Amino acid sequence: PPEEVEDASEPTKRDRSHLESTLKLNEDKPADDFSGALQRLRKIYHSSIKPLEQSYRYNELRQHEITDGEITSKPMVLFLGPWSVGKSSMINYLLGLDDTPYQLYTGAEPTTSEFTVIMHGPKLKTIEGIVMAADSARSFSPLEKFGQNFLEKLIGIEVPHKLLERVTFVDTPGIIENRKQQERGYPFNDVCQWFIDRADLIFVVFDPTKLDVGLELEMLFRQLKGRESQIRIILNKADSLATQELMRVYGALFWSLAPLINVTEPPRVYVSSFWPQEYHPDTHKDLFLKEEISLLEDLNQVIENRMENKIAFIRQHAIRVRIHALLVDRYLQTYKDKMTFFSDGELVFRDIVEDPDKFFIFKSILAKTNVSKFDLPNREAYKDFFGINPITSFKLLSQQCSYMGGCFLEKIEKAITRELPDLLGSIGLGKKPNVLSCDITGCGETPKNRYRKP
């Protein structure tokens, strides 16, 4: 019968059993329930970190407010890279969406023009970006600030898939070389930065047959600074090249990325072909399969460490808020010291903002507190910050104490040094003493890759 002939020309699909076993999709055991720990984390954030954050308007410096939705959200995996490198195909493959009505649209031309959030839901359905941003229980409500044009480019897809009960995927529009931000109609880089700041794992995907590390990609790696331990580089479609060519491309990729990522430990690169079709004959099938399995293990690790990462993320945020408060306090103290009865406040303060080093503002913070010089914000940022927020609208730290509530600064320091590490210990990670050391949060001088197997 003619049907059989048709089958012969159909590309054969690969076996998916390794996906299910590595990602533990068939296990019926309930996912870890961290609701108690999450409640404590929320309480620490609201009582010990947020007051200082609001008092010194940290949000205007870093555009980073933490919502409750974000504290309780699932780990997020972000897919970045040039267009047509197989980001959407990879998501379709991992979730088995191929040939279903909800598969992400894929093709050779730039196809994804939206930020697509793939999350868990009882049945397949799409959600408009405007609806997602309006729902404060979701962690995407802060995206409203990027405006209507952006929300039209944001779309959510709910899929009843076991993996999505534990993780959310975000597919991004390809970085199209020489495409102006203005043409997009919304601040593309800022939106990317918002997702980068919150992603637990960032897959930067490349196609070895058209490797072009151009300006937009350079911009992207600049945005990824400080997130090195979350980055995984994926050389996709690896079975479309002969081995020797593949090795050359691998070398070229590292060569072009070297100046962009300056850490002692380069990000992990996975070389494979992430889509359901069989690997091309005469290519390194075994290697590609092994690489795919290690990528899946990596993903699993992130899911299993989600509570640990969440606490580390809040702690890192608290460290930044504390430094910001100390700096504003120092600017204010310097201003008060320099003011005399006859001086013009505007001029006095302009002098301080223009040259904070003359007044040892940043140096004194480094000297008197255990602050890493890598955590200090940029001096320029404070010119803008004080341009919007007059220095006289702030209070000194020493005045931010109440008889009942204690002092803001002491509370945040207690959260950083005691409460958050204790919370971490309580969720069964107490096996390792001092687990919130800089080894894990990367707060020291050399960020460690905390997902690499020892």
Secondary structure, DSSP 8 states (H G I E B T S, - for coil): -HHHHHHHHS--B---HHHHHHTTTT--S-----HHHHHHHHHHIIIIIHHHHHHTTHHHHH-----HHHHH---EEEEE-BTTSSHHHHHHHHHT-TTSTT-----SS----SEEEEEE-SS-EEEEHHHHHH-TTSTTGGGGGG-HHHHTTEEEEEE--GGGGT-EEEE---B-TT--HHHHTS-HHHHHHHHHHH-SEEEEEE-GGG----HHHHHHHHHTTT-GGGEEEEE-SGGGS-HHHHHHHHHHHHHHHTTT---SS--EEEE---SSB---TTS-HHHHHHHHHHHHHHHHHHHHTHHHHHHHHHHHHHHHHHHHHHHHHHHHHHHHHH--TT--HHHHHHHHHH-GGGGTHHHHHHHHS---GGG---HHHHHHHHHHS-GGG---GGG-EETTTEEHHHHHHHIIIIIHHHHHIIIIITTSTTTTSHHHH--SSS---TTS--
